[in-house]
Amino acid sequence: MTQLTITLDDATAEKARLVAQRQQITLSTLVQGLIERLDVDDQAAGQRACDALDESYRLVSSPLGGKPWNVRDDLYDR
């Protein structure tokens, strides 16, 4: 197990200590749980973003292919 040292202002440290005390866990367990939850939240958010992007592509995409002209001069009225 790796030890980590963090620096917090006094008010934040006291809040963390009180939360851990109410949940009857150590500060280390509290911080570890928060970090693990961030990872899951980030993965879920990334998946939601990918799903939304896929859906937007599906909604705005149209089939491509085939050009309505044979040669470049057909594009211009001459």
C-alpha positions as CSV (number, residue, x, y, z in Angstrom):
1,M,0.0,0.0,0.0
2,T,1.3,3.5,-0.9
3,Q,1.2,6.3,1.6
4,L,0.1,9.7,0.4
5,T,0.5,13.1,2.1
6,I,-2.0,15.8,1.3
7,T,-2.2,19.4,2.6
8,L,-5.6,20.8,3.4
9,D,-6.7,24.0,5.1
10,D,-7.9,23.6,8.7
11,A,-11.6,24.0,7.8
12,T,-11.5,21.3,5.1
13,A,-9.5,18.9,7.3
14,E,-12.1,19.3,10.1
15,K,-15.0,18.6,7.7
16,A,-13.2,15.5,6.4
17,R,-12.6,14.3,9.9
18,L,-16.2,14.9,10.9
19,V,-17.5,13.1,7.8
20,A,-15.3,10.1,8.5
21,Q,-16.3,10.0,12.1
22,R,-20.0,10.1,11.2
23,Q,-19.5,7.2,8.8
24,Q,-17.4,5.4,11.3
25,I,-14.4,5.1,8.9
26,T,-10.9,6.3,8.8
27,L,-9.9,9.4,6.8
28,S,-7.8,7.1,4.6
29,T,-10.9,5.0,3.8
30,L,-12.9,8.2,3.1
31,V,-10.3,9.6,0.7
32,Q,-9.8,6.2,-1.0
33,G,-13.6,5.9,-1.5
34,L,-13.8,9.4,-3.0
35,I,-11.0,8.7,-5.4
36,E,-12.4,5.4,-6.5
37,R,-15.8,7.0,-7.1
38,L,-14.2,9.7,-9.2
39,D,-12.8,7.1,-11.5
40,V,-16.2,5.4,-11.9
41,D,-17.8,8.8,-12.5
42,D,-15.2,9.7,-15.1
43,Q,-15.7,6.5,-17.0
44,A,-19.5,6.8,-16.9
45,A,-19.3,10.4,-18.0
46,G,-17.0,9.4,-20.9
47,Q,-19.3,6.7,-22.0
48,R,-22.3,9.1,-21.9
49,A,-20.4,11.6,-24.0
50,C,-19.5,8.9,-26.5
51,D,-23.1,7.7,-26.7
52,A,-24.3,11.3,-27.2
53,L,-21.8,11.8,-30.0
54,D,-22.8,8.6,-31.7
55,E,-26.4,9.6,-31.5
56,S,-25.7,13.1,-32.9
57,Y,-23.8,11.5,-35.8
58,R,-26.7,9.2,-36.5
59,L,-29.2,12.1,-36.5
60,V,-27.3,14.5,-38.7
61,S,-25.6,12.2,-41.1
62,S,-26.8,11.5,-44.5
63,P,-25.6,9.0,-47.0
64,L,-22.8,10.2,-49.2
65,G,-21.7,9.0,-52.5
66,G,-22.4,9.5,-56.2
67,K,-21.9,12.9,-57.7
68,P,-24.6,14.5,-59.8
69,W,-22.1,15.6,-62.4
70,N,-19.7,13.8,-64.8
71,V,-17.1,16.4,-65.4
72,R,-16.1,19.6,-63.7
73,D,-17.6,21.8,-66.5
74,D,-21.0,20.4,-65.7
75,L,-20.9,22.4,-62.5
76,Y,-20.9,25.7,-64.3
77,D,-23.4,27.2,-66.7
78,R,-21.4,28.2,-69.7
